[in-house]
């Protein structure tokens, strides 16, 4: 089984240890994780995390932080594997 490489360092560094483990769980389950950052204006940016299986989107979430967008998308893609107490790192 070929594993997806780590996400872009800017994405990877913003994730907590729990979220990094969640990413590994997604990859091992055959998902691909995409990160898109929108906007560079005074109000801030929006981060969109898209989780796909093959060519098909499974989950998507947009938030003001990488952690929030990632956690919400993971919760949609793998609800039974979502940690009960979310880390606030």
Beta strands, then each sheet from edge to edge (+ up, - down):
strand 1: 32-41
strand 2: 44-53
strand 3: 56-63
sheet 1: 1+ 2- 3+
end
